[in-house]
Amino acid sequence: MTDTMSKQTHSFQAEVAQLLHLVTHSLYSNQEIFLRELVSNASDACDKLRYEALDNNALFENAPTLDIRVTYDKTARTLTITDNGIGMSQQEAIDHLGTIAKSGTRDFMSRLSQDNKTDAKAQGALIGQFGVGFYSGYIVADQITVESRRAGLSAEQGVRWRSGGTGEFEVEAITRAERGTSVILHLREDAEEYLNAWKLKSIIAKYSDHISLPILMHKEEWQEGVNDQPGEMVVTDEWETVNKANALWTRAKKDITHEQYADFYKSISHDMEDPLAWSHNRVEGGTEYTQLLYVPAKAPFDLWNRDKRGGLKLYVKRVFIMDDAEALLPVYLRFVKGVVDSADLPLNVSRELLQESRDVRAIREGNTRRVLSMLEDLARRDQPAADASDEDKADAGKYSRFYAEFGAVLKEGLGEDFANRDKLAKLLRFASSTTDTVTVSFADYKARMKDGQEAIYYITADTVAAARNSPQLEVFRKKGIEVLLMTDRVDEWALSFLTEFEGTPLQSVAKGAVDLGKLQDESEKQAAETAAEQFKPTLAKLKEALKDVAEDVRVTTRLVDSPACLVVQDEGMSLQLSRMLKQAGQPAPVVKPILEVNPEHRLVKRLADDSSAVHFNDLAHILFDQALLAEGGLPDDPASYVRRVNALLAG
């Protein structure tokens, strides 16, 4: 290789410079993952060449056999990972290695900085999770040199990129006969253990055994010592394959160990933690494909990022097609990782074709059923009986862990996947008025319903505490009726698509007039009717005083200790949903709630006896604003509310 032009010096993107500093100084908990990341990048480069060559076979040049080569030089203290994949042009090297073209980078910095103060293991886990695999090389190297030539370019259009991981990098043009990329790590003194064939082979076997390309290293042979010198292993010129070099999902399940499944998951997800569950199946019939699907244990940092493209890895007849085939799973299952290898799709399949293909729809439906089946199995084993099998006991608590991470996302399916709505409803879990832990299913609730109870009651709020202490629960608490407490932001929207569970209607305690049906005896109904009749003049005055903020004012039996509460009509938008839409910058209709008052409360009785119009008006607004505060809202005019309360206290 010879230099053909002068070097150019560039500055790293600000986020990269900060990232490199953190990687260099912080991430030492699991150094060896750098090799996994670089081998994975090399494999991706070969997959991309194979895909581009479908339309232009000349890209293979005179080297159609793809492989990855790992070599080391003890004298120079370098470790080199070479692939003959797609390669990079000079501009691509500048763009790809000098910037992070990925949203969420600042969040990565923040999380990594926080973890510097806490858990060392979590620091290492973040490398792959945030997609910065190349930069993990700086965990063990104080300088990295990258030499590359893009497939299809001339030998004179090679590029050398070099940086010590500080604020700048150098780029120069070189002559490179071979297509592909060599990443040369100049190891630090404390990383010399990676200049050992056995160490490198063990890491490759652990993390990269499934890579479908051969990973080659120079073969070593034992050489006997001479002149009383001890024997030693010497490196030969012969190459040997050090991985199995076949895709894990193509093997029979009986030939794959638990550890191999877990390691494969870590390699495709860049996660450091084992998955909670997986399913490996070959599907035959109208559409033939192999699926290997994983349920992670932890939610990724960008789970709620609307710009993040998710999806499964798609292969066609073992040829890599794309990393994030979104069409293979519904959006609410975007947390699932894995691989689908189709025998029927065309090799030149595009994202547009994926959206329209009948075969893809069949794969999507099959994947969805399989994931929901995995979740059903986890839910069934979450709290095993004493006589349960060892396998069931081993899965105890896993569904609770899953639901804590992904429960809110799963609820999105109620509005997106009508065909599986009943299955999803059975998987949902909530806190309730009898327990703060999110473990109560609809089935659990139904099994505990009181005789004569005709509905599943629930309330939505920002927090469990706010829901539990809501005035709207008072009559239910008095009568010992359980109420589900829903505190995820998605709950209000999701429950609009689920009106019943196995024939039992769902009823929000904050919507419509309270009707406990057979649970309310005749004497209570009679007393409520009498109170409403006697309180008519006061109700008329309240309606007039609050006509700008309340749709109606009425007497209620749902209150026991509180003077008033706010509700909306059965089909109306709740105040909480209206607030959330406004906070998200979305248009929301003006919601005028109904004020319900407790005629037995001292404050309400005081209203009935008040002859001063001004004083009555102030007291009416205090009642309304306090009910709004108890519901989680804020008065439109806090200063006026404070003035009225002060006047009441002083008077």
PATOR-983611 format. One record per residue (C-alpha): residue number from 1; x, y, z; residue in one letter. Coordinates in steps of 0.5 Angstrom, whole numbers. Example, Ala and Ser with C-alpha at 12.3 -4.5 7.8 and 13.67 -1.06 7.14 Angstrom:
2
   resi      c1      c2      c3   resn
      1      25      -9      16      A
      2      27      -2      14      S
This chain:
651
   resi      c1      c2      c3   resn
      1       0       0       0      M
      2       3       7      -2      T
      3       0      14       0      D
      4      -3      18      -6      T
      5      -5      24      -3      M
      6      -3      28       4      S
      7      -7      27      10      K
      8     -13      31      12      Q
      9     -15      32      19      T
     10     -22      33      22      H
     11     -25      34      28      S
     12     -30      29      31      F
     13     -38      31      32      Q
     14     -38      33      39      A
     15     -42      28      41      E
     16     -37      23      39      V
     17     -32      26      42      A
     18     -35      26      49      Q
     19     -37      19      48      L
     20     -30      17      46      L
     21     -28      20      53      H
     22     -33      16      57      L
     23     -31       9      53      V
     24     -24      10      54      T
     25     -24      12      62      H
     26     -31       8      64      S
     27     -32       2      61      L
     28     -28      -3      63      Y
     29     -33      -8      67      S
     30     -33     -13      61      N
     31     -27     -11      56      Q
     32     -28     -17      51      E
     33     -34     -15      48      I
     34     -30     -10      44      F
     35     -29     -16      39      L
     36     -36     -19      39      R
     37     -38     -12      36      E
     38     -32     -11      31      L
     39     -34     -18      29      V
     40     -41     -17      28      S
     41     -40     -10      24      N
     42     -35     -14      20      A
     43     -41     -19      19      S
     44     -46     -14      17      D
     45     -41     -11      12      A
     46     -41     -18       8      C
     47     -48     -18       9      D
     48     -49     -12       5      K
     49     -44     -13       0      L
     50     -48     -20      -2      R
     51     -55     -16      -2      Y
     52     -52     -10      -6      E
     53     -49     -16     -11      A
     54     -56     -18     -12      L
     55     -56     -13     -17      D
     56     -49     -12     -19      N
     57     -45     -18     -19      N
     58     -39     -15     -21      A
     59     -38     -12     -14      L
     60     -35     -19     -12      F
     61     -29     -17     -16      E
     62     -25     -23     -16      N
     63     -26     -26      -9      A
     64     -34     -28      -9      P
     65     -32     -32      -2      T
     66     -34     -28       4      L
     67     -30     -29      11      D
     68     -27     -25      17      I
     69     -20     -26      19      R
     70     -17     -24      26      V
     71     -10     -23      26      T
     72      -5     -21      32      Y
     73       2     -18      32      D
     74       5     -19      39      K
     75      11     -15      37      T
     76       7      -9      34      A
     77       2     -10      40      R
     78      -4     -10      34      T
     79     -10     -14      33      L
     80     -13     -14      27      T
     81     -20     -15      24      I
     82     -21     -16      17      T
     83     -27     -17      12      D
     84     -28     -17       5      N
     85     -35     -14       5      G
     86     -38      -8       2      I
     87     -32      -3       5      G
     88     -32       4       5      M
     89     -30      10       1      S
     90     -27      16       4      Q
     91     -33      20       5      Q
     92     -36      14       8      E
     93     -31      13      13      A
     94     -31      21      15      I
     95     -39      20      16      D
     96     -39      13      19      H
     97     -33      14      24      L
     98     -33      21      25      G
     99     -41      22      27      T
    100     -46      18      30      I
    101     -52      18      25      A
    102     -57      16      31      K
    103     -62      19      35      S
    104     -62      19      42      G
    105     -54      20      43      T
    106     -55      25      48      R
    107     -59      20      52      D
    108     -53      15      52      F
    109     -48      20      54      M
    110     -53      22      60      S
    111     -54      15      62      R
    112     -47      13      61      L
    113     -45      19      66      S
    114     -50      17      71      Q
    115     -48       9      71      D
    116     -40      12      72      N
    117     -43      13      79      K
    118     -47       7      80      T
    119     -46       0      77      D
    120     -40      -2      73      A
    121     -44      -8      69      K
    122     -49      -3      67      A
    123     -43       1      64      Q
    124     -41      -4      59      G
    125     -48      -6      58      A
    126     -49       1      55      L
    127     -44       0      49      I
    128     -48      -5      45      G
    129     -55      -2      47      Q
    130     -54       5      44      F
    131     -51       2      38      G
    132     -44       5      38      V
    133     -40      -2      37      G
    134     -34       1      33      F
    135     -32       6      39      Y
    136     -32       0      44      S
    137     -25      -2      41      G
    138     -22       4      45      Y
    139     -24       0      51      I
    140     -17      -4      50      V
    141     -14       1      44      A
    142     -10       7      45      D
    143     -11       8      37      Q
    144     -15       5      32      I
    145     -13       5      24      T
    146     -18       3      19      V
    147     -16       1      12      E
    148     -22       0       7      S
    149     -24       0       0      R
    150     -31       0      -2      R
    151     -33      -5      -7      A
    152     -33      -3     -14      G
    153     -28       3     -13      L
    154     -21       2     -16      S
    155     -15       0     -12      A
    156     -13       7     -12      E
    157     -19      10      -8      Q
    158     -18       6      -2      G
    159     -18      10       5      V
    160     -14      10      12      R
    161     -17      13      18      W
    162     -13      14      24      R
    163     -15      17      31      S
    164     -13      16      38      G
    165     -20      17      41      G
    166     -19      24      42      T
    167     -22      30      39      G
    168     -19      29      32      E
    169     -18      24      27      F
    170     -14      23      20      E
    171     -16      21      13      V
    172     -12      20       7      E
    173     -12      16       1      A
    174      -8       9       0      I
    175      -8       4      -5      T
    176     -11      -2      -3      R
    177     -12      -8      -8      A
    178     -17     -12      -3      E
    179     -24     -10      -3      R
    180     -27      -9       5      G
    181     -24      -7      11      T
    182     -19      -8      16      S
    183     -20      -5      23      V
    184     -13      -5      27      I
    185     -13      -4      34      L
    186      -6      -1      37      H
    187      -7      -5      44      L
    188      -6      -1      51      R
    189      -1      -5      55      E
    190      -6      -7      60      D
    191     -10     -11      54      A
    192      -4     -15      52      E
    193      -8     -21      54      E
    194     -12     -21      47      Y
    195      -5     -22      43      L
    196      -6     -29      45      N
    197     -10     -34      40      A
    198     -13     -38      45      W
    199     -16     -32      49      K
    200     -19     -30      42      L
    201     -22     -36      40      K
    202     -25     -37      46      S
    203     -28     -30      46      I
    204     -30     -32      39      I
    205     -33     -38      41      A
    206     -37     -35      46      K
    207     -40     -29      42      Y
    208     -39     -30      35      S
    209     -40     -38      34      D
    210     -47     -37      30      H
    211     -44     -32      25      I
    212     -46     -35      18      S
    213     -39     -33      15      L
    214     -33     -37      17      P
    215     -28     -33      22      I
    216     -21     -35      20      L
    217     -15     -35      24      M
    218      -8     -37      23      H
    219      -7     -44      25      K
    220      -2     -46      31      E
    221       2     -52      32      E
    222       7     -55      37      W
    223      14     -54      36      Q
    224      19     -58      40      E
    225      24     -54      43      G
    226      32     -55      41      V
    227      38     -55      45      N
    228      34     -56      52      D
    229      29     -50      50      Q
    230      22     -51      52      P
    231      17     -52      46      G
    232      12     -47      44      E
    233       6     -46      40      M
    234       8     -43      33      V
    235       4     -39      28      V
    236       3     -42      21      T
    237       1     -39      15      D
    238      -5     -44      14      E
    239     -12     -41      16      W
    240     -17     -45      20      E
    241     -24     -43      21      T
    242     -25     -42      29      V
    243     -33     -41      29      N
    244     -38     -46      27      K
    245     -40     -42      21      A
    246     -47     -43      20      N
    247     -53     -39      22      A
    248     -56     -42      29      L
    249     -63     -41      27      W
    250     -62     -46      21      T
    251     -60     -52      27      R
    252     -64     -57      30      A
    253     -67     -54      37      K
    254     -64     -61      40      K
    255     -57     -59      38      D
    256     -57     -52      41      I
    257     -56     -50      48      T
    258     -59     -45      53      H
    259     -52     -41      53      E
    260     -52     -41      45      Q
    261     -59     -39      45      Y
    262     -57     -33      50      A
    263     -51     -31      47      D
    264     -54     -31      40      F
    265     -59     -26      43      Y
    266     -54     -22      46      K
    267     -50     -21      39      S
    268     -56     -19      35      I
    269     -59     -14      41      S
    270     -53     -12      44      H
    271     -56     -13      50      D
    272     -51     -16      56      M
    273     -57     -19      60      E
    274     -60     -26      58      D
    275     -67     -26      55      P
    276     -73     -28      59      L
    277     -76     -32      54      A
    278     -75     -35      46      W
    279     -78     -39      41      S
    280     -75     -42      35      H
    281     -80     -46      30      N
    282     -80     -48      23      R
    283     -87     -46      20      V
    284     -89     -50      14      E
    285     -95     -49      10      G
    286     -98     -44       5      G
    287     -92     -40       7      T
    288     -85     -43       9      E
    289     -80     -39      14      Y
    290     -76     -40      20      T
    291     -77     -36      26      Q
    292     -73     -35      32      L
    293     -76     -29      37      L
    294     -74     -27      44      Y
    295     -77     -23      49      V
    296     -72     -18      53      P
    297     -71     -17      60      A
    298     -70     -10      60      K
    299     -73      -4      55      A
    300     -69      -1      51      P
    301     -68       7      52      F
    302     -71       9      46      D
    303     -77       4      47      L
    304     -82      11      46      W
    305     -78      14      41      N
    306     -82      15      35      R
    307     -77      16      30      D
    308     -73       9      32      K
    309     -74       4      27      R
    310     -75      -3      30      G
    311     -76     -10      27      G
    312     -73     -17      26      L
    313     -67     -18      22      K
    314     -70     -21      15      L
    315     -66     -27      11      Y
    316     -69     -30       5      V
    317     -66     -37       4      K
    318     -61     -35       9      R
    319     -59     -29       5      V
    320     -59     -22       9      F
    321     -64     -17       7      I
    322     -65     -12      12      M
    323     -64     -11      20      D
    324     -70      -8      22      D
    325     -76     -11      18      A
    326     -82      -7      21      E
    327     -87     -11      17      A
    328     -86     -17      21      L
    329     -89     -15      27      L
    330     -94     -10      30      P
    331     -92      -4      33      V
    332     -94      -6      40      Y
    333     -89     -12      40      L
    334     -83      -7      37      R
    335     -79     -10      43      F
    336     -78     -17      41      V
    337     -72     -18      38      K
    338     -70     -24      33      G
    339     -69     -27      26      V
    340     -74     -29      21      V
    341     -71     -33      15      D
    342     -76     -34       9      S
    343     -76     -39       4      A
    344     -82     -36      -1      D
    345     -80     -28      -1      L
    346     -76     -25      -7      P
    347     -69     -24      -6      L
    348     -70     -17      -8      N
    349     -75     -15      -3      V
    350     -76      -8      -1      S
    351     -80      -5       5      R
    352     -85      -3       0      E
    353     -86     -10      -2      L
    354     -86     -12       5      L
    355     -92      -8       6      Q
    356     -96     -11       1      E
    357     -94     -18       1      S
    358     -99     -23       3      R
    359     -93     -28       5      D
    360     -91     -22      10      V
    361     -98     -22      13      R
    362     -98     -29      14      A
    363     -91     -29      17      I
    364     -93     -23      21      R
    365     -99     -26      24      E
    366     -95     -32      26      G
    367     -90     -28      29      N
    368     -95     -25      33      T
    369     -99     -31      35      R
    370     -92     -34      37      R
    371     -90     -28      42      V
    372     -97     -28      45      L
    373     -96     -35      46      S
    374     -89     -34      50      M
    375     -92     -29      54      L
    376     -98     -33      56      E
    377     -93     -38      58      D
    378     -89     -33      62      L
    379     -96     -31      65      A
    380     -98     -38      67      R
    381     -92     -39      71      R
    382     -91     -33      74      D
    383     -94     -35      81      Q
    384     -93     -43      81      P
    385     -96     -47      86      A
    386     -92     -51      91      A
    387     -93     -57      87      D
    388     -91     -54      80      A
    389     -85     -57      76      S
    390     -78     -55      76      D
    391     -79     -51      70      E
    392     -85     -47      72      D
    393     -81     -45      78      K
    394     -75     -43      74      A
    395     -80     -38      71      D
    396     -83     -35      77      A
    397     -83     -28      77      G
    398     -81     -27      70      K
    399     -88     -24      67      Y
    400     -88     -19      73      S
    401     -81     -17      70      R
    402     -83     -17      63      F
    403     -90     -13      65      Y
    404     -86      -8      69      A
    405     -82      -6      63      E
    406     -86      -7      57      F
    407     -94      -7      60      G
    408     -95       0      58      A
    409     -93      -2      50      V
    410     -97      -8      50      L
    411    -103      -4      52      K
    412    -103      -1      45      E
    413    -105      -7      42      G
    414    -112      -6      44      L
    415    -113      -1      39      G
    416    -108      -4      34      E
    417    -110     -11      34      D
    418    -117     -13      34      F
    419    -116     -20      32      A
    420    -112     -21      39      N
    421    -115     -16      43      R
    422    -118     -22      48      D
    423    -111     -25      48      K
    424    -108     -18      50      L
    425    -114     -17      55      A
    426    -112     -23      59      K
    427    -105     -21      59      L
    428    -106     -14      62      L
    429    -104     -13      70      R
    430    -106      -7      74      F
    431    -106      -5      82      A
    432    -112      -5      85      S
    433    -116      -2      91      S
    434    -113      -8      95      T
    435    -106      -8      93      T
    436    -101      -3      90      D
    437     -97      -9      86      T
    438     -99      -9      79      V
    439    -101     -16      79      T
    440    -108     -16      78      V
    441    -111     -19      72      S
    442    -118     -18      69      F
    443    -119     -26      71      A
    444    -117     -25      78      D
    445    -122     -19      79      Y
    446    -128     -23      76      K
    447    -126     -29      81      A
    448    -127     -24      87      R
    449    -133     -20      85      M
    450    -138     -19      90      K
    451    -145     -23      89      D
    452    -149     -18      85      G
    453    -144     -14      82      Q
    454    -145     -13      75      E
    455    -139      -9      72      A
    456    -131      -9      73      I
    457    -130      -2      76      Y
    458    -123       2      75      Y
    459    -120       9      75      I
    460    -115      12      71      T
    461    -110      17      75      A
    462    -103      19      74      D
    463    -100      15      80      T
    464    -103       9      85      V
    465    -103      14      91      A
    466    -108      19      87      A
    467    -112      13      84      A
    468    -113      10      91      R
    469    -115      17      95      N
    470    -119      19      89      S
    471    -126      21      92      P
    472    -130      17      87      Q
    473    -127      11      90      L
    474    -131      12      97      E
    475    -137       9      96      V
    476    -133       3      93      F
    477    -129       3      99      R
    478    -135       3     104      K
    479    -138      -3     101      K
    480    -131      -7     100      G
    481    -132      -7      92      I
    482    -125      -8      89      E
    483    -123      -2      84      V
    484    -117      -3      79      L
    485    -112       3      79      L
    486    -110       5      72      M
    487    -104       9      72      T
    488    -100       8      65      D
    489    -101      14      60      R
    490    -104      10      55      V
    491    -109       7      60      D
    492    -115      12      58      E
    493    -114      11      50      W
    494    -113       3      51      A
    495    -119       2      55      L
    496    -123       6      50      S
    497    -122       0      45      F
    498    -124      -5      51      L
    499    -131      -5      53      T
    500    -132     -12      57      E
    501    -128     -18      59      F
    502    -131     -25      58      E
    503    -138     -22      58      G
    504    -137     -17      64      T
    505    -137     -10      62      P
    506    -132      -5      64      L
    507    -134       1      68      Q
    508    -130       7      70      S
    509    -132      10      76      V
    510    -130      17      74      A
    511    -136      17      68      K
    512    -143      17      69      G
    513    -147      17      75      A
    514    -146      11      80      V
    515    -150       5      79      D
    516    -148      -1      84      L
    517    -154      -4      82      G
    518    -156     -10      86      K
    519    -150      -8      91      L
    520    -154      -2      93      Q
    521    -160      -3      97      D
    522    -167       0      97      E
    523    -166       4     103      S
    524    -160       7     100      E
    525    -164       9      93      K
    526    -169      12      97      Q
    527    -165      16     101      A
    528    -161      19      95      A
    529    -168      21      92      E
    530    -170      24      98      T
    531    -164      28      99      A
    532    -164      30      91      A
    533    -171      33      92      E
    534    -169      37      98      Q
    535    -163      40      95      F
    536    -166      42      88      K
    537    -166      49      90      P
    538    -159      49      92      T
    539    -157      45      86      L
    540    -160      50      82      A
    541    -156      56      85      K
    542    -150      52      84      L
    543    -151      51      77      K
    544    -152      58      76      E
    545    -146      60      79      A
    546    -141      54      76      L
    547    -145      55      69      K
    548    -138      57      66      D
    549    -134      51      68      V
    550    -139      45      70      A
    551    -144      42      65      E
    552    -148      40      71      D
    553    -149      39      78      V
    554    -152      34      81      R
    555    -153      30      88      V
    556    -149      23      89      T
    557    -149      17      93      T
    558    -141      16      91      R
    559    -138      20      96      L
    560    -138      19     104      V
    561    -132      23     107      D
    562    -131      28     101      S
    563    -136      34      99      P
    564    -135      34      92      A
    565    -132      30      86      C
    566    -132      31      78      L
    567    -134      26      73      V
    568    -136      26      66      V
    569    -141      23      62      Q
    570    -141      16      60      D
    571    -138      17      53      E
    572    -134      24      54      G
    573    -127      25      54      M
    574    -124      24      61      S
    575    -120      30      65      L
    576    -114      26      65      Q
    577    -114      25      58      L
    578    -115      32      56      S
    579    -109      34      60      R
    580    -105      29      57      M
    581    -107      31      50      L
    582    -105      38      52      K
    583     -98      37      55      Q
    584     -97      33      49      A
    585     -98      39      44      G
    586    -104      35      41      Q
    587    -111      39      40      P
    588    -116      37      46      A
    589    -123      39      46      P
    590    -126      43      52      V
    591    -128      38      57      V
    592    -134      41      62      K
    593    -134      36      68      P
    594    -140      35      72      I
    595    -140      37      79      L
    596    -143      31      84      E
    597    -144      34      91      V
    598    -145      30      98      N
    599    -151      33     101      P
    600    -149      30     108      E
    601    -143      34     108      H
    602    -142      40     113      R
    603    -139      44     107      L
    604    -145      43     102      V
    605    -150      43     108      K
    606    -147      50     109      R
    607    -148      52     102      L
    608    -156      50     103      A
    609    -156      55     109      D
    610    -152      61     106      D
    611    -156      67     104      S
    612    -150      71     101      S
    613    -150      71      94      A
    614    -143      73      94      V
    615    -141      68      99      H
    616    -145      63      96      F
    617    -141      64      89      N
    618    -134      64      93      D
    619    -136      57      96      L
    620    -139      54      90      A
    621    -132      55      86      H
    622    -128      53      92      I
    623    -132      46      92      L
    624    -131      46      84      F
    625    -123      47      85      D
    626    -122      43      91      Q
    627    -125      37      87      A
    628    -121      39      81      L
    629    -115      38      85      L
    630    -117      32      88      A
    631    -118      29      81      E
    632    -111      31      79      G
    633    -112      38      75      G
    634    -111      45      77      L
    635    -115      51      78      P
    636    -115      55      72      D
    637    -114      61      76      D
    638    -110      59      82      P
    639    -110      66      85      A
    640    -117      67      86      S
    641    -118      60      89      Y
    642    -113      62      94      V
    643    -116      68      95      R
    644    -123      65      96      R
    645    -120      60     101      V
    646    -117      65     105      N
    647    -123      69     106      A
    648    -127      63     108      L
    649    -121      61     113      L
    650    -121      68     116      A
    651    -129      69     116      G
